[in-house]
Each structure stands twice: as C-alpha cells, then as structure tokens.
Amino acid sequence: MKIMNAWMLIFSILLITGCAPSSRYVWENYDQKLYDHYKNPAEADLFAEGLKNTIEEGDKSGKVPPGIYAEYGFVLYERGKIQESLIYFQKEHDKWPESRILMSKMVANAQKQSNKIEGASSIKALPMPEKEVSK
C-alpha cells in the first residue's frame, strides 16, 4: 500500500510539472511596464528602456513577442529617431506576416518624415538684400 501511495505521489508530481505552462515568448513583465507607462507618461524613458531590454532578451532566445519591435520603433519615432525606428518597423514586418500591411505604412510614413527633415536641413537660406540707408 505504501509503495502504491509513493508511486501515485511521484506520478502526480510529474503530471503537474509536465503540464506547467511555458511561455512561447520572452515578455519580461511587459504588461506591468505598459501599465506603468500609461499611468505615468512622464517616465517614458523607463518604458523605452524596458522595451529595449525585452527585445534584447527575446533576441537571445529568438522569442521576441509580436508587436514589441513595432512598439519600440514607434517610441523611437516619437522621439525623432526616425532612422532607428525604421529598423524596428522592418524587423516587425519581417518577423510577423500579420503586421506587414501596418508596418509597410509605418515605414512609408517614417521615410516620408525622414525626407522632410533631411530636406529642411539641406535648404540654405538665401542672402538678404542689403537695404539702402537713406540719408
């Protein structure tokens, strides 16, 4: 009887641990970071750093969650880092086929914005004509 109870206990433990859920992606507490960001938008730097850490950890194992590249790209876009944001929009586009339409539009908009910025910085001011001073 004791042997039977021991085997039942071992079997139960194996059954419970064998059915434990394993995460398909590396989320790195993303939901809490997003909640904190919405609650206190002034600390956007912490949110951006958290997204970057999530991506780095996910890249190590190849388990970056869907949408994380896009969200980090958008954070960079909002900060004016257009060229960097394009990299993450493209990564999202390449990894997740479901997001290709949206990411194509985000890439096009970011490139358009980048061209505006580059065009504005390359415009040279025309010299002002000197006014004649009347005596």
Secondary structure, DSSP 8 states (H G I E B T S, - for coil): -HHHHHHHHHHHHHHHHHT----SS--TTHHHHHHHHHH-GGGHHHHHHHHHHHHHHHHHHT---TTHHHHHHHHHHHTT-HHHHHHHHHHHHHH-GGGHHHHHHHHHHHHHHHHHHHHHHH-------------
